[in-house]
Amino acid sequence: MSQLQGNQVEIFKACEWNPTTHKQNIIHRLQKLRLFSASLHTSIRVFR
């Protein structure tokens, strides 16, 4: 378990020091959110 946590810390540090990776991560999350909201809108439209 401590090994896994160590890896997570390493990844976190890498993301912290790498702005491009961090940016890509944020973009990826935004895209996921956009997809989620789009599917929500579609389901709402279907239920109406």
Secondary structure by P-SEA (a helix, b strand, c coil): caaaaaaaaaaaaaaaacaaaaaaaaaaaaaaaaaaaaaaaaaaaaac
